[in-house]
Amino acid sequence: MHLLLMKERKLLRRSAVRYKLQLPVIFYWNDGVEHTAGGFTCDVALNGALIQSAVCPPIGCDVRIEVLIPSPDLRKEQLRIQCSGKVTRALSYSGGGSFGVRGYFDDDHITRQIVV
């Protein structure tokens, strides 16, 4: 019964619906040095994302992510949707880790890129 209560509390804390999507992502952060790395989303919401990567930025740092969305009609075009936010959690495990970003995806930051 205790586990059920914990799950209910966790669900109540989430303020946005999460979508289980595995999409490529590029992310950037600065901790005195500019960093760029890549990974894949585990899930995405309007207010952030969970990202799996071999490299994770530190908790509390500002991060900008670009989620790469392939064109649905198989053209050589790709959408990039950006989100700026903070790293809220990080998990490490053998071969990599994952981290959570709290921020908002903005329609003004959708770009199209031709992939060659």
N, C-alpha and C positions, 0 to 999 in steps of 0.2 A: 504494500500500500504506500509506503514511503516513496518508492520509485515513481509511482503514478503521480503523486503530488509534485515531485520535482519536475516531471515532464510537463505537467500543466502550468507550473510557474514559468518554465522556460518558454513555452508557447505564448504565454501572456506577455512576456517581455518583448517579443518580436513585434515590431510595429509595421512590418511590411511582409507581404507574401514572398516566399523564396521559391525560385525556380531552379530545379536541378539541371543545370546546363554545363557542359564541358566545352568551353570555348577557349581558344588561345588568347593570352593576355600579355601585354608588355607593361611593366611598371617602373616608375622612377621615384627616387627619394634622395635626400641630401642629409647626411649626418656629419657635415664638414667636408665631405667628398661626394661628388655626384655619382649616383649609381643607376644602372639600368639593368633589368633582368626580365626574364620571361617565365611563363608558367601556363596553367590552365585554371579556369574557374571550376569550382565544385558546385557552387550555387550562386545565384545572382538575385538581388532584390533592387527595388528602386532606391533604397538607402544604403547600398553597399554590396559587398561580395566576399565570398570565401575563396581564396586562391591557393592552389597547390603549386609549389615550386622548390627547386633545389636550394634557392637562396631566399631568405625572408628578411624584410626590413625590421628594425627593432620596434617593440611596442611603444606607442605614443608618438611616433614620428609621422610627419606629413608625407603622404604618398599620392602620386597621380597614376591612375591605371587607364589603359586603353584596351578595351575588349574588342577583339577582331571578329567580325561576323561575316561569314562568306555570303555571297549573293545567292538568293534562293533559286534563281533561274540559271545558275551555272555559268553566268558571264564571268569574265576575269576581273570582277570588281569586288571590293571588300569594303564593308562599313567599319568605321572605328568609332566606338562610343566611349567618351571619357568620363571619368569620375575622379574628383579630388576629395581626399578625406584623410582620416587618421587610422593608423594600425591599432586595432583594439585588442587583438589577441594573436598569439603565435604558438604553434605546436611543432616540435621537432621529432622526427623519427628517422630510422635508418634510410638513407638514400634521399632525404629531403625534408620537407615540412609543409606547413600550410599557415596562412595568416588571414585574419579578418580585417576588412576595411569598412569603416563607417563614413559614409559620404553620400552625395546624391549625383546620380547620372543626370546630365543636362542635355536636353535636345539641341541646345545651341552649339554643343561640342560634338556633333556627329559629322564625320568627314568621310568622303568616298575616296578610295584609292584604287587605281588600276594595277592589278598584279600581272607581271609579265613572266 
